[in-house]
Amino acid sequence: MEKIVVKGVKELKGEVNISCAKNSILPIIAATILCPEPIVIEDTPKLEDVDVICKLLSELNCDVNISNVNNRLTIDTKNIVEMDANTELMRKMRASFLIMGPMLARFGYCKLSLPGGCNIGSRPIDLHLKGFKLLGADIIMGHGFVEVKAKKMIGSRIYLDFPSVGATENIMMASVFAEGTTIIENAAEEPEIWDLAQFLNKMGAKIKGAGFGKITIEGIKSLKGISYRPICDRIEAGTFMIAAAITNSKLKINGVNEEHLRPVIEKLKECGVKFSEYINNSVIVDGRATKKPLDIKTLPYPGFPTDMQAQMMSLLSIVEGVSVITETVFENRFMHVAELQRMGANIKIDGRTAIIEGAQKLTGCEVKATDLRAGAALILGGLVAEGETEISDIYHIDRGYVEIEEKFRRLGAEIYRINV
Ligand code: EPZ
C-alpha cells in the first residue's frame, strides 16, 4: 500500500505551476461524445479520475490516445457504441455519470449504473434526471441502473432547485442538439461551467450565459472537431495558497485566475495573507504575517468553495483564536476532522458547523485520507506538524492532484511516497 510521509516543520520557497482543472477536463472529455470528429485536449493533467473517464470512453469503442508531447489527449468518438457503461468504472468515479447527457443527445438513449454516494454525501442525481425529462426523455430506474431514452429532444425551461455543478453540465450537454431553445435557471456558476461552455461553443454550439445563473442553449445540428486547453485548477491553486499561509512562507504560484479564486483570496487576506504582483496569471502569496481566526461558510460559486473547506480547516487549526466553518453544500464533509484531531487540532462539530480552537501546534502521526480534499488538508497539516505524518489511502489524493509530493518537494518540503 502506498503512503505519503511528510516531515514538518519546514518553510517553503520558490514557485509552483498549477495544472489544468480536474473539474473542467472531466466534463470536457465527456462532451467529446457529442462530436464524431477528433478532438485534441492540451495539457491534460495526469490524474486517476482522467484515466477512469478515458477508460470508460475506450470501453465504448472510442479512440483515446495521450502523447507525452504537451500531455496531448486525442479523442475520436466516430465509432462509439451504445453499450451499457462499465458498472465498476461508474462506481469508481461519480463524474462518469456526466456521459449520460452527451450519450442521450447523440443517440437518444443511455443506460448507466447509478453513481454511488461517497464519503462526503449521498450525491443524488434527481436534478440531472429532472432536466433530461423536461427535454423529452423517458426515465426508467431499477436494479441499480438508470435508463434514459428520447425519440426527439425538445428545448425546455429547466429550473434547478439547487445550483448543481454536475446537473448543470449534464443538462447543458444533453440540450446541445435539442430542437429550439433550452434555458437552465438557477444554474451553477462555477468557472468550470464557463469552461465547458467555451469548449462546446468552440465546437459550434450556441450557449450563452454560462458562469451566470441563467444559461440559454440554442439547439444546433452538429459539432466539429477542435483542440482546446482547459482552465487551470483553482482548487489546486488555492491549496498551494494555503500551503504558503500554513508554513509562513512566500511563494509564487503560476496559473492563477484571480477572479476564479476571489472567495479564497478574500478569506486568506482577512486571515493576514498578502497577495501581490498579479502578472500573466501568476501571483506572489506571502503567508509570513501573523494569522487571524476566520468565520467561513461554504457556498456554491461565487461563495467560498466546499472543495477548499478541509484545506482551510488545517490552516485554522493552528491559528490562535476561535474560527468557525459551516459546510452548506455537502451533508458529510467533515471526515477530515477526526484525522486533524489525531494531530492535536482542537475542533468541535455541531451539525454542519465546525468550531476550531487554534492550537499552538500539531504533532505528526498516522492519519488516513478520507476524500480527495481531506487528503490535501492532511499534507498541509503535516507540513507544520512536529515530527512525521504518515498518510494512508492516498489514492484519494491521486484522483485530483498531479504529482503533489513532487510539487511540494520542489518548494523545499520534506515529503515522499513510500510503499508498505
Ligand atoms: C462537483 O461535484 C465537483 N466534482 C465537486 O468536486 C464539488 O465539490 C461539487 O461540484 C460542488 O462544487 C466535479 O466537478 C467532478 P453538485 P457535483 O451536483 O457535480 C446536491 C472535488 O473535490 N445535488 O454541485 O457532484 C448534492 O447532494 C469534488 O473535486 C442534488 O441534490 O456536485 C450536493 O449537496 C468533490 N441533486 C449539492 O447538490 C442532484 O441531482 C452539490 O452537488 C445533484 C446534486
Residues whose N, C-alpha, C, O or C-beta is under 5 A from the ligand:
A	BS01	EPZ	N23 L26 A95 R123 P124 I125 D126 L127 H128 F162 P163 S164 V165 G166 A167 T306 D307 V329 F330 L372 R373
